[in-house]
Amino acid sequence: MNDGIVTSVIVGPDEGTEPDGVTSWEEYFTAKGKGQAVRTSYNTRAGEHILGGEPLRFNYAGIGYTYDEERDGFIPPKPFDSWVLDEATCLWTAPVPMPEDGQAYVWDETAGEWVVSE
């Protein structure tokens, strides 16, 4: 991670299996010189752990995500200028809720609305 932007995701061992002399995997991978390493959880989405465990940093990190130190969370890239960050989930939300009528929709930024996907 460089300047808070995730540049790679490394699947590593679980905590508690660090080599002698290493106190955390974050420390270990940061010392390798690839930028700052911050743990993420494959099972965390929108601040919830999908298996009922302890959520970690709001969202599973992905390349291009931002690590926000103040929130201690990963935030995906903003999809559209009009979307706003939901502080409870660290996910972007449209200014208008998507209709829930069973149809497929895409966001039209110019019109500021959801349109039926063709």
N, CA, C and O atoms as a printed pandas DataFrame, in Angstrom:
     atom_number atom_name residue_name chain_id  residue_number  x_coord  y_coord  z_coord
0              1         N          MET        A               1    0.851   -1.161    0.000
1              2        CA          MET        A               1    0.000    0.000    0.000
2              3         C          MET        A               1    0.902    1.230    0.000
3              4         O          MET        A               1    1.854    1.312    0.776
4              5         N          ASN        A               2    0.598    2.172   -0.865
5              6        CA          ASN        A               2    1.357    3.411   -0.943
6              7         C          ASN        A               2    0.401    4.588   -0.841
7              8         O          ASN        A               2   -0.581    4.659   -1.579
8              9         N          ASP        A               3    0.686    5.514    0.074
9             10        CA          ASP        A               3   -0.149    6.693    0.297
10            11         C          ASP        A               3   -1.602    6.329    0.545
11            12         O          ASP        A               3   -2.509    7.044    0.119
12            13         N          GLY        A               4   -1.823    5.214    1.237
13            14        CA          GLY        A               4   -3.165    4.796    1.587
14            15         C          GLY        A               4   -3.907    4.051    0.501
15            16         O          GLY        A               4   -5.018    3.580    0.742
16            17         N          ILE        A               5   -3.332    3.925   -0.693
17            18        CA          ILE        A               5   -3.980    3.220   -1.803
18            19         C          ILE        A               5   -3.438    1.794   -1.862
19            20         O          ILE        A               5   -2.226    1.577   -1.879
20            21         N          VAL        A               6   -4.350    0.835   -1.894
21            22        CA          VAL        A               6   -3.957   -0.573   -1.940
22            23         C          VAL        A               6   -3.384   -0.874   -3.327
23            24         O          VAL        A               6   -4.046   -0.666   -4.345
24            25         N          THR        A               7   -2.148   -1.365   -3.349
25            26        CA          THR        A               7   -1.479   -1.699   -4.607
26            27         C          THR        A               7   -1.361   -3.199   -4.834
27            28         O          THR        A               7   -1.123   -3.648   -5.955
28            29         N          SER        A               8   -1.530   -3.975   -3.761
29            30        CA          SER        A               8   -1.544   -5.428   -3.894
30            31         C          SER        A               8   -2.208   -6.016   -2.666
31            32         O          SER        A               8   -2.242   -5.402   -1.600
32            33         N          VAL        A               9   -2.735   -7.215   -2.837
33            34        CA          VAL        A               9   -3.333   -7.949   -1.730
34            35         C          VAL        A               9   -2.588   -9.275   -1.637
35            36         O          VAL        A               9   -2.529  -10.042   -2.598
36            37         N          ILE        A              10   -2.031   -9.523   -0.481
37            38        CA          ILE        A              10   -1.255  -10.730   -0.253
38            39         C          ILE        A              10   -2.068  -11.649    0.651
39            40         O          ILE        A              10   -2.460  -11.250    1.747
40            41         N          VAL        A              11   -2.319  -12.853    0.210
41            42        CA          VAL        A              11   -2.977  -13.829    1.062
42            43         C          VAL        A              11   -1.889  -14.453    1.919
43            44         O          VAL        A              11   -0.976  -15.113    1.422
44            45         N          GLY        A              12   -2.010  -14.228    3.214
45            46        CA          GLY        A              12   -0.970  -14.687    4.114
46            47         C          GLY        A              12   -1.511  -15.610    5.184
47            48         O          GLY        A              12   -2.706  -15.900    5.231
48            49         N          PRO        A              13   -0.624  -16.061    6.035
49            50        CA          PRO        A              13   -1.024  -16.964    7.119
50            51         C          PRO        A              13   -1.869  -16.240    8.170
51            52         O          PRO        A              13   -1.894  -15.010    8.223
52            53         N          ASP        A              14   -2.551  -17.013    8.995
53            54        CA          ASP        A              14   -3.339  -16.463   10.084
54            55         C          ASP        A              14   -2.443  -15.847   11.140
55            56         O          ASP        A              14   -1.273  -16.205   11.273
56            57         N          GLU        A              15   -3.020  -14.905   11.896
57            58        CA          GLU        A              15   -2.312  -14.337   13.034
58            59         C          GLU        A              15   -1.992  -15.459   14.014
59            60         O          GLU        A              15   -2.711  -16.455   14.099
60            61         N          GLY        A              16   -0.915  -15.280   14.742
61            62        CA          GLY        A              16   -0.518  -16.295   15.705
62            63         C          GLY        A              16    0.460  -17.313   15.142
63            64         O          GLY        A              16    0.923  -18.202   15.858
64            65         N          THR        A              17    0.778  -17.182   13.842
65            66        CA          THR        A              17    1.724  -18.110   13.219
66            67         C          THR        A              17    2.979  -17.379   12.727
67            68         O          THR        A              17    3.689  -17.872   11.850
68            69         N          GLU        A              18    3.243  -16.195   13.301
69            70        CA          GLU        A              18    4.388  -15.397   12.872
70            71         C          GLU        A              18    5.706  -16.088   13.211
71            72         O          GLU        A              18    5.784  -16.835   14.187
72            73         N          PRO        A              19    6.750  -15.839   12.401
73            74        CA          PRO        A              19    8.070  -16.400   12.717
74            75         C          PRO        A              19    8.624  -15.797   14.019
75            76         O          PRO        A              19    8.172  -14.741   14.462
76            77         N          ASP        A              20    9.585  -16.465   14.611
77            78        CA          ASP        A              20   10.236  -15.944   15.821
78            79         C          ASP        A              20   10.755  -14.536   15.567
79            80         O          ASP        A              20   11.339  -14.252   14.522
80            81         N          GLY        A              21   10.533  -13.670   16.532
81            82        CA          GLY        A              21   11.020  -12.297   16.436
82            83         C          GLY        A              21   10.078  -11.356   15.707
83            84         O          GLY        A              21   10.348  -10.157   15.641
84            85         N          VAL        A              22    8.985  -11.858   15.161
85            86        CA          VAL        A              22    8.014  -11.029   14.456
86            87         C          VAL        A              22    6.747  -10.960   15.297
87            88         O          VAL        A              22    6.197  -11.989   15.690
88            89         N          THR        A              23    6.286   -9.739   15.573
89            90        CA          THR        A              23    5.107   -9.598   16.436
90            91         C          THR        A              23    3.795   -9.570   15.656
91            92         O          THR        A              23    2.731   -9.817   16.224
92            93         N          SER        A              24    3.862   -9.273   14.362
93            94        CA          SER        A              24    2.640   -9.287   13.550
94            95         C          SER        A              24    3.006   -9.454   12.082
95            96         O          SER        A              24    4.109   -9.107   11.660
96            97         N          TRP        A              25    2.061   -9.994   11.307
97            98        CA          TRP        A              25    2.287  -10.130    9.869
98            99         C          TRP        A              25    2.345   -8.764    9.203
99           100         O          TRP        A              25    3.056   -8.598    8.212
100          101         N          GLU        A              26    1.613   -7.783    9.722
101          102        CA          GLU        A              26    1.693   -6.423    9.164
102          103         C          GLU        A              26    3.125   -5.914    9.245
103          104         O          GLU        A              26    3.658   -5.362    8.282
104          105         N          GLU        A              27    3.739   -6.108   10.412
105          106        CA          GLU        A              27    5.137   -5.709   10.607
106          107         C          GLU        A              27    6.052   -6.459    9.635
107          108         O          GLU        A              27    6.931   -5.861    9.014
108          109         N          TYR        A              28    5.844   -7.746    9.511
109          110        CA          TYR        A              28    6.678   -8.595    8.660
110          111         C          TYR        A              28    6.620   -8.141    7.198
111          112         O          TYR        A              28    7.656   -7.941    6.564
112          113         N          PHE        A              29    5.395   -7.979    6.665
113          114        CA          PHE        A              29    5.276   -7.618    5.250
114          115         C          PHE        A              29    5.674   -6.164    4.988
115          116         O          PHE        A              29    6.190   -5.857    3.913
116          117         N          THR        A              30    5.445   -5.272    5.942
117          118        CA          THR        A              30    5.904   -3.888    5.786
118          119         C          THR        A              30    7.426   -3.867    5.715
119          120         O          THR        A              30    7.995   -3.121    4.918
120          121         N          ALA        A              31    8.087   -4.668    6.530
121          122        CA          ALA        A              31    9.551   -4.727    6.542
122          123         C          ALA        A              31   10.119   -5.270    5.228
123          124         O          ALA        A              31   11.285   -5.028    4.917
124          125         N          LYS        A              32    9.310   -5.999    4.456
125          126        CA          LYS        A              32    9.766   -6.532    3.169
126          127         C          LYS        A              32    9.942   -5.429    2.127
127          128         O          LYS        A              32   10.477   -5.674    1.046
128          129         N          GLY        A              33    9.488   -4.202    2.454
129          130        CA          GLY        A              33    9.726   -3.073    1.568
130          131         C          GLY        A              33    8.706   -2.887    0.462
131          132         O          GLY        A              33    9.007   -2.234   -0.537
132          133         N          LYS        A              34    7.521   -3.434    0.603
133          134        CA          LYS        A              34    6.492   -3.311   -0.430
134          135         C          LYS        A              34    5.496   -2.205   -0.101
135          136         O          LYS        A              34    4.428   -2.143   -0.711
136          137         N          GLY        A              35    5.821   -1.331    0.848
137          138        CA          GLY        A              35    4.881   -0.320    1.309
138          139         C          GLY        A              35    4.251   -0.780    2.608
139          140         O          GLY        A              35    4.591   -1.840    3.135
140          141         N          GLN        A              36    3.335    0.018    3.119
141          142        CA          GLN        A              36    2.675   -0.330    4.371
142          143         C          GLN        A              36    1.756   -1.521    4.179
143          144         O          GLN        A              36    0.980   -1.563    3.224
144          145         N          ALA        A              37    1.838   -2.489    5.081
145          146        CA          ALA        A              37    0.962   -3.662    5.047
146          147         C          ALA        A              37   -0.086   -3.512    6.149
147          148         O          ALA        A              37    0.241   -3.211    7.297
148          149         N          VAL        A              38   -1.356   -3.730    5.778
149          150        CA          VAL        A              38   -2.461   -3.642    6.725
150          151         C          VAL        A              38   -3.340   -4.864    6.519
151          152         O          VAL        A              38   -3.739   -5.167    5.395
152          153         N          ARG        A              39   -3.643   -5.572    7.614
153          154        CA          ARG        A              39   -4.464   -6.780    7.521
154          155         C          ARG        A              39   -5.862   -6.463    7.007
155          156         O          ARG        A              39   -6.394   -5.375    7.225
156          157         N          THR        A              40   -6.432   -7.430    6.330
157          158        CA          THR        A              40   -7.800   -7.345    5.850
158          159         C          THR        A              40   -8.434   -8.715    6.058
159          160         O          THR        A              40   -7.734   -9.707    6.260
160          161         N          SER        A              41   -9.742   -8.762    6.006
161          162        CA          SER        A              41  -10.432  -10.040    6.203
162          163         C          SER        A              41  -11.325  -10.335    5.007
163          164         O          SER        A              41  -12.198   -9.543    4.652
164          165         N          TYR        A              42  -11.091  -11.476    4.401
165          166        CA          TYR        A              42  -11.903  -11.918    3.269
166          167         C          TYR        A              42  -13.374  -12.033    3.649
167          168         O          TYR        A              42  -14.250  -11.933    2.789
168          169         N          ASN        A              43  -13.643  -12.240    4.919
169          170        CA          ASN        A              43  -15.007  -12.458    5.390
170          171         C          ASN        A              43  -15.695  -11.186    5.888
171          172         O          ASN        A              43  -16.789  -11.270    6.448
172          173         N          THR        A              44  -15.092  -10.020    5.703
173          174        CA          THR        A              44  -15.697   -8.773    6.163
174          175         C          THR        A              44  -16.197   -7.961    4.982
175          176         O          THR        A              44  -15.467   -7.718    4.020
176          177         N          ARG        A              45  -17.466   -7.540    5.071
177          178        CA          ARG        A              45  -18.098   -6.717    4.032
178          179         C          ARG        A              45  -19.077   -5.774    4.706
179          180         O          ARG        A              45  -19.924   -6.201    5.491
180          181         N          ALA        A              46  -18.960   -4.493    4.400
181          182        CA          ALA        A              46  -19.861   -3.468    4.928
182          183         C          ALA        A              46  -19.882   -3.461    6.456
183          184         O          ALA        A              46  -20.920   -3.215    7.071
184          185         N          GLY        A              47  -18.730   -3.731    7.058
185          186        CA          GLY        A              47  -18.618   -3.699    8.502
186          187         C          GLY        A              47  -19.178   -4.916    9.212
187          188         O          GLY        A              47  -19.295   -4.919   10.438
188          189         N          GLU        A              48  -19.526   -5.952    8.456
189          190        CA          GLU        A              48  -20.081   -7.175    9.030
190          191         C          GLU        A              48  -19.200   -8.367    8.644
191          192         O          GLU        A              48  -18.701   -8.441    7.521
192          193         N          HIS        A              49  -19.017   -9.282    9.569
193          194        CA          HIS        A              49  -18.297  -10.519    9.280
194          195         C          HIS        A              49  -19.328  -11.542    8.831
195          196         O          HIS        A              49  -20.242  -11.865    9.589
196          197         N          ILE        A              50  -19.200  -12.057    7.614
197          198        CA          ILE        A              50  -20.242  -12.907    7.032
198          199         C          ILE        A              50  -20.397  -14.244    7.748
199          200         O          ILE        A              50  -21.398  -14.936    7.564
200          201         N          LEU        A              51  -19.404  -14.613    8.569
201          202        CA          LEU        A              51  -19.496  -15.871    9.311
202          203         C          LEU        A              51  -19.803  -15.638   10.791
203          204         O          LEU        A              51  -19.737  -16.556   11.608
204          205         N          GLY        A              52  -20.139  -14.389   11.115
205          206        CA          GLY        A              52  -20.496  -14.075   12.490
206          207         C          GLY        A              52  -19.321  -13.753   13.390
207          208         O          GLY        A              52  -19.498  -13.548   14.591
208          209         N          GLY        A              53  -18.133  -13.706   12.830
209          210        CA          GLY        A              53  -16.947  -13.384   13.626
210          211         C          GLY        A              53  -16.785  -11.881   13.803
211          212         O          GLY        A              53  -17.709  -11.108   13.549
212          213         N          GLU        A              54  -15.632  -11.491   14.230
213          214        CA          GLU        A              54  -15.314  -10.085   14.447
214          215         C          GLU        A              54  -14.950   -9.433   13.112
215          216         O          GLU        A              54  -13.997   -9.865   12.464
216          217         N          PRO        A              55  -15.698   -8.391   12.682
217          218        CA          PRO        A              55  -15.363   -7.732   11.422
218          219         C          PRO        A              55  -14.017   -7.007   11.532
219          220         O          PRO        A              55  -13.633   -6.558   12.612
220          221         N          LEU        A              56  -13.321   -6.900   10.427
221          222        CA          LEU        A              56  -12.016   -6.246   10.402
222          223         C          LEU        A              56  -11.976   -5.214    9.289
223          224         O          LEU        A              56  -12.031   -5.571    8.112
224          225         N          ARG        A              57  -11.881   -3.956    9.640
225          226        CA          ARG        A              57  -11.642   -2.841    8.726
226          227         C          ARG        A              57  -12.723   -2.669    7.657
227          228         O          ARG        A              57  -12.424   -2.306    6.519
228          229         N          PHE        A              58  -13.955   -2.925    8.019
229          230        CA          PHE        A              58  -15.157   -2.659    7.219
230          231         C          PHE        A              58  -15.300   -3.500    5.970
231          232         O          PHE        A              58  -16.363   -4.080    5.746
232          233         N          ASN        A              59  -14.255   -3.588    5.140
233          234        CA          ASN        A              59  -14.348   -4.282    3.854
234          235         C          ASN        A              59  -13.042   -4.995    3.544
235          236         O          ASN        A              59  -11.963   -4.557    3.942
236          237         N          TYR        A              60  -13.165   -6.110    2.820
237          238        CA          TYR        A              60  -11.979   -6.799    2.322
238          239         C          TYR        A              60  -11.280   -5.869    1.334
239          240         O          TYR        A              60  -11.915   -5.346    0.418
240          241         N          ALA        A              61  -10.007   -5.665    1.510
241          242        CA          ALA        A              61   -9.258   -4.752    0.656
242          243         C          ALA        A              61   -9.143   -5.281   -0.768
243          244         O          ALA        A              61   -9.093   -6.491   -0.989
244          245         N          GLY        A              62   -9.104   -4.379   -1.712
245          246        CA          GLY        A              62   -8.878   -4.710   -3.108
246          247         C          GLY        A              62   -7.936   -3.689   -3.713
247          248         O          GLY        A              62   -7.787   -2.589   -3.180
248          249         N          ILE        A              63   -7.313   -4.030   -4.792
249          250        CA          ILE        A              63   -6.418   -3.088   -5.467
250          251         C          ILE        A              63   -7.224   -1.855   -5.847
251          252         O          ILE        A              63   -8.306   -1.962   -6.423
252          253         N          GLY        A              64   -6.689   -0.681   -5.520
253          254        CA          GLY        A              64   -7.359    0.582   -5.789
254          255         C          GLY        A              64   -8.196    1.081   -4.626
255          256         O          GLY        A              64   -8.625    2.235   -4.627
256          257         N          TYR        A              65   -8.435    0.237   -3.635
257          258        CA          TYR        A              65   -9.147    0.680   -2.434
258          259         C          TYR        A              65   -8.259    1.644   -1.654
259          260         O          TYR        A              65   -7.043    1.669   -1.844
260          261         N          THR        A              66   -8.864    2.428   -0.788
261          262        CA          THR        A              66   -8.135    3.336    0.080
262          263         C          THR        A              66   -8.221    2.829    1.510
263          264         O          THR        A              66   -9.293    2.440    1.973
264          265         N          TYR        A              67   -7.101    2.835    2.204
265          266        CA          TYR        A              67   -7.125    2.545    3.628
266          267         C          TYR        A              67   -7.226    3.877    4.346
267          268         O          TYR        A              67   -6.329    4.713    4.241
268          269         N          ASP        A              68   -8.315    4.079    5.076
269          270        CA          ASP        A              68   -8.552    5.302    5.830
270          271         C          ASP        A              68   -8.147    5.043    7.273
271          272         O          ASP        A              68   -8.812    4.289    7.983
272          273         N          GLU        A              69   -7.059    5.666    7.703
273          274        CA          GLU        A              69   -6.546    5.432    9.058
274          275         C          GLU        A              69   -7.518    5.903   10.121
275          276         O          GLU        A              69   -7.670    5.237   11.145
276          277         N          GLU        A              70   -8.184    7.032    9.912
277          278        CA          GLU        A              70   -9.122    7.541   10.910
278          279         C          GLU        A              70  -10.273    6.569   11.141
279          280         O          GLU        A              70  -10.673    6.343   12.283
280          281         N          ARG        A              71  -10.802    5.996   10.076
281          282        CA          ARG        A              71  -11.905    5.041   10.188
282          283         C          ARG        A              71  -11.397    3.628   10.454
283          284         O          ARG        A              71  -12.169    2.745   10.829
284          285         N          ASP        A              72  -10.090    3.418   10.259
285          286        CA          ASP        A              72   -9.471    2.096   10.322
286          287         C          ASP        A              72  -10.250    1.136    9.426
287          288         O          ASP        A              72  -10.648    0.046    9.837
288          289         N          GLY        A              73  -10.452    1.589    8.174
289          290        CA          GLY        A              73  -11.222    0.781    7.246
290          291         C          GLY        A              73  -10.781    0.946    5.812
291          292         O          GLY        A              73  -10.133    1.927    5.449
292          293         N          PHE        A              74  -11.149   -0.045    4.993
293          294        CA          PHE        A              74  -10.884   -0.015    3.562
294          295         C          PHE        A              74  -12.132    0.483    2.836
295          296         O          PHE        A              74  -13.245    0.026    3.094
296          297         N          ILE        A              75  -11.919    1.427    1.925
297          298        CA          ILE        A              75  -13.008    2.036    1.166
298          299         C          ILE        A              75  -12.753    1.782   -0.313
299          300         O          ILE        A              75  -11.675    2.097   -0.816
300          301         N          PRO        A              76  -13.737    1.213   -1.022
301          302        CA          PRO        A              76  -13.544    0.959   -2.455
302          303         C          PRO        A              76  -13.477    2.273   -3.229
303          304         O          PRO        A              76  -13.871    3.314   -2.703
304          305         N          PRO        A              77  -12.988    2.244   -4.462
305          306        CA          PRO        A              77  -12.968    3.457   -5.283
306          307         C          PRO        A              77  -14.389    4.004   -5.455
307          308         O          PRO        A              77  -15.350    3.242   -5.558
308          309         N          LYS        A              78  -14.502    5.313   -5.484
309          310        CA          LYS        A              78  -15.800    5.968   -5.654
310          311         C          LYS        A              78  -16.276    5.754   -7.094
311          312         O          LYS        A              78  -15.585    6.144   -8.035
312          313         N          PRO        A              79  -17.460    5.130   -7.275
313          314        CA          PRO        A              79  -17.894    4.804   -8.632
314          315         C          PRO        A              79  -18.403    6.001   -9.436
315          316         O          PRO        A              79  -18.250    6.038  -10.657
316          317         N          PHE        A              80  -19.003    6.973   -8.761
317          318        CA          PHE        A              80  -19.554    8.157   -9.435
318          319         C          PHE        A              80  -19.391    9.366   -8.520
319          320         O          PHE        A              80  -19.412    9.232   -7.296
320          321         N          ASP        A              81  -19.230   10.541   -9.115
321          322        CA          ASP        A              81  -19.044   11.764   -8.329
322          323         C          ASP        A              81  -20.202   12.048   -7.379
323          324         O          ASP        A              81  -19.986   12.599   -6.300
324          325         N          SER        A              82  -21.410   11.690   -7.753
325          326        CA          SER        A              82  -22.584   12.021   -6.938
326          327         C          SER        A              82  -22.787   11.083   -5.741
327          328         O          SER        A              82  -23.573   11.393   -4.846
328          329         N          TRP        A              83  -22.111    9.975   -5.716
329          330        CA          TRP        A              83  -22.318    9.004   -4.643
330          331         C          TRP        A              83  -21.646    9.493   -3.358
331          332         O          TRP        A              83  -20.651   10.216   -3.401
332          333         N          VAL        A              84  -22.206    9.085   -2.218
333          334        CA          VAL        A              84  -21.698    9.520   -0.925
334          335         C          VAL        A              84  -21.278    8.306   -0.098
335          336         O          VAL        A              84  -21.802    7.204   -0.259
336          337         N          LEU        A              85  -20.327    8.545    0.782
337          338        CA          LEU        A              85  -19.815    7.459    1.617
338          339         C          LEU        A              85  -20.761    7.201    2.778
339          340         O          LEU        A              85  -21.133    8.121    3.507
340          341         N          ASP        A              86  -21.140    5.961    2.941
341          342        CA          ASP        A              86  -21.932    5.532    4.086
342          343         C          ASP        A              86  -20.940    5.243    5.217
343          344         O          ASP        A              86  -20.179    4.277    5.151
344          345         N          GLU        A              87  -20.954    6.076    6.236
345          346        CA          GLU        A              87  -19.989    5.959    7.339
346          347         C          GLU        A              87  -20.125    4.641    8.094
347          348         O          GLU        A              87  -19.147    4.161    8.667
348          349         N          ALA        A              88  -21.311    4.051    8.105
349          350        CA          ALA        A              88  -21.531    2.812    8.851
350          351         C          ALA        A              88  -20.959    1.592    8.141
351          352         O          ALA        A              88  -20.695    0.575    8.782
352          353         N          THR        A              89  -20.760    1.681    6.809
353          354        CA          THR        A              89  -20.297    0.532    6.042
354          355         C          THR        A              89  -18.993    0.779    5.276
355          356         O          THR        A              89  -18.353   -0.168    4.819
356          357         N          CYS        A              90  -18.603    2.036    5.137
357          358        CA          CYS        A              90  -17.461    2.432    4.298
358          359         C          CYS        A              90  -17.666    2.002    2.845
359          360         O          CYS        A              90  -16.707    1.666    2.149
360          361         N          LEU        A              91  -18.916    2.015    2.397
361          362        CA          LEU        A              91  -19.258    1.759    0.997
362          363         C          LEU        A              91  -19.943    3.001    0.436
363          364         O          LEU        A              91  -20.535    3.787    1.175
364          365         N          TRP        A              92  -19.854    3.162   -0.869
365          366        CA          TRP        A              92  -20.482    4.299   -1.546
366          367         C          TRP        A              92  -21.946    3.996   -1.836
367          368         O          TRP        A              92  -22.297    2.874   -2.199
368          369         N          THR        A              93  -22.785    4.994   -1.674
369          370        CA          THR        A              93  -24.211    4.822   -1.964
370          371         C          THR        A              93  -24.677    5.896   -2.934
371          372         O          THR        A              93  -24.211    7.035   -2.909
372          373         N          ALA        A              94  -25.607    5.498   -3.785
373          374        CA          ALA        A              94  -26.187    6.432   -4.755
374          375         C          ALA        A              94  -27.062    7.442   -4.012
375          376         O          ALA        A              94  -27.596    7.135   -2.946
376          377         N          PRO        A              95  -27.209    8.639   -4.570
377          378        CA          PRO        A              95  -28.056    9.644   -3.924
378          379         C          PRO        A              95  -29.541    9.292   -3.981
379          380         O          PRO        A              95  -30.352    9.887   -3.272
380          381         N          VAL        A              96  -29.893    8.327   -4.826
381          382        CA          VAL        A              96  -31.272    7.850   -4.968
382          383         C          VAL        A              96  -31.238    6.332   -4.820
383          384         O          VAL        A              96  -30.460    5.674   -5.511
384          385         N          PRO        A              97  -32.048    5.764   -3.949
385          386        CA          PRO        A              97  -32.039    4.298   -3.805
386          387         C          PRO        A              97  -32.434    3.598   -5.107
387          388         O          PRO        A              97  -33.288    4.079   -5.851
388          389         N          MET        A              98  -31.801    2.462   -5.366
389          390        CA          MET        A              98  -32.135    1.681   -6.549
390          391         C          MET        A              98  -33.514    1.048   -6.357
391          392         O          MET        A              98  -33.803    0.528   -5.279
392          393         N          PRO        A              99  -34.368    1.081   -7.379
393          394        CA          PRO        A              99  -35.674    0.430   -7.267
394          395         C          PRO        A              99  -35.527   -1.056   -6.961
395          396         O          PRO        A              99  -34.586   -1.704   -7.420
396          397         N          GLU        A             100  -36.443   -1.577   -6.199
397          398        CA          GLU        A             100  -36.424   -2.996   -5.830
398          399         C          GLU        A             100  -37.637   -3.691   -6.434
399          400         O          GLU        A             100  -38.504   -4.195   -5.721
400          401         N          ASP        A             101  -37.680   -3.708   -7.762
401          402        CA          ASP        A             101  -38.827   -4.309   -8.450
402          403         C          ASP        A             101  -38.447   -5.536   -9.264
403          404         O          ASP        A             101  -39.221   -6.001  -10.101
404          405         N          GLY        A             102  -37.245   -6.062   -9.015
405          406        CA          GLY        A             102  -36.814   -7.274   -9.697
406          407         C          GLY        A             102  -36.117   -7.050  -11.026
407          408         O          GLY        A             102  -35.598   -7.997  -11.616
408          409         N          GLN        A             103  -36.097   -5.810  -11.509
409          410        CA          GLN        A             103  -35.407   -5.525  -12.769
410          411         C          GLN        A             103  -33.939   -5.203  -12.486
411          412         O          GLN        A             103  -33.572   -4.857  -11.363
412          413         N          ALA        A             104  -33.109   -5.322  -13.523
413          414        CA          ALA        A             104  -31.696   -4.966  -13.414
414          415         C          ALA        A             104  -31.536   -3.487  -13.776
415          416         O          ALA        A             104  -32.084   -3.017  -14.773
416          417         N          TYR        A             105  -30.783   -2.771  -12.957
417          418        CA          TYR        A             105  -30.582   -1.340  -13.170
418          419         C          TYR        A             105  -29.103   -1.006  -13.227
419          420         O          TYR        A             105  -28.261   -1.727  -12.692
420          421         N          VAL        A             106  -28.804    0.112  -13.893
421          422        CA          VAL        A             106  -27.474    0.717  -13.884
422          423         C          VAL        A             106  -27.655    2.184  -13.526
423          424         O          VAL        A             106  -28.703    2.774  -13.787
424          425         N          TRP        A             107  -26.637    2.756  -12.934
425          426        CA          TRP        A             107  -26.687    4.158  -12.545
426          427         C          TRP        A             107  -26.330    5.051  -13.726
427          428         O          TRP        A             107  -25.308    4.835  -14.379
428          429         N          ASP        A             108  -27.157    6.046  -14.005
429          430        CA          ASP        A             108  -26.897    7.049  -15.038
430          431         C          ASP        A             108  -26.485    8.329  -14.325
431          432         O          ASP        A             108  -27.327    9.051  -13.791
432          433         N          GLU        A             109  -25.196    8.604  -14.319
433          434        CA          GLU        A             109  -24.665    9.763  -13.594
434          435         C          GLU        A             109  -25.175   11.075  -14.173
435          436         O          GLU        A             109  -25.459   12.010  -13.425
436          437         N          THR        A             110  -25.295   11.156  -15.491
437          438        CA          THR        A             110  -25.759   12.394  -16.120
438          439         C          THR        A             110  -27.191   12.722  -15.706
439          440         O          THR        A             110  -27.504   13.870  -15.390
440          441         N          ALA        A             111  -28.050   11.720  -15.709
441          442        CA          ALA        A             111  -29.454   11.919  -15.343
442          443         C          ALA        A             111  -29.658   11.890  -13.824
443          444         O          ALA        A             111  -30.681   12.358  -13.326
444          445         N          GLY        A             112  -28.690   11.343  -13.096
445          446        CA          GLY        A             112  -28.823   11.239  -11.657
446          447         C          GLY        A             112  -29.904   10.267  -11.213
447          448         O          GLY        A             112  -30.619   10.499  -10.238
448          449         N          GLU        A             113  -30.004    9.157  -11.966
449          450        CA          GLU        A             113  -31.033    8.192  -11.625
450          451         C          GLU        A             113  -30.662    6.797  -12.098
451          452         O          GLU        A             113  -29.734    6.614  -12.885
452          453         N          TRP        A             114  -31.410    5.811  -11.598
453          454        CA          TRP        A             114  -31.248    4.428  -12.034
454          455         C          TRP        A             114  -32.070    4.223  -13.288
455          456         O          TRP        A             114  -33.210    4.677  -13.382
456          457         N          VAL        A             115  -31.475    3.528  -14.258
457          458        CA          VAL        A             115  -32.194    3.196  -15.496
458          459         C          VAL        A             115  -32.153    1.681  -15.696
459          460         O          VAL        A             115  -31.197    1.012  -15.303
460          461         N          VAL        A             116  -33.185    1.169  -16.302
461          462        CA          VAL        A             116  -33.255   -0.267  -16.548
462          463         C          VAL        A             116  -32.111   -0.670  -17.475
463          464         O          VAL        A             116  -31.894   -0.060  -18.522
464          465         N          SER        A             117  -31.389   -1.706  -17.068
465          466        CA          SER        A             117  -30.276   -2.212  -17.855
466          467         C          SER        A             117  -30.809   -2.941  -19.087
467          468         O          SER        A             117  -31.769   -3.706  -19.000
468          469         N          GLU        A             118  -30.190   -2.700  -20.207
469          470        CA          GLU        A             118  -30.630   -3.353  -21.457
470          471         C          GLU        A             118  -29.848   -4.599  -21.739
471          472         O          GLU        A             118  -30.089   -5.266  -22.745
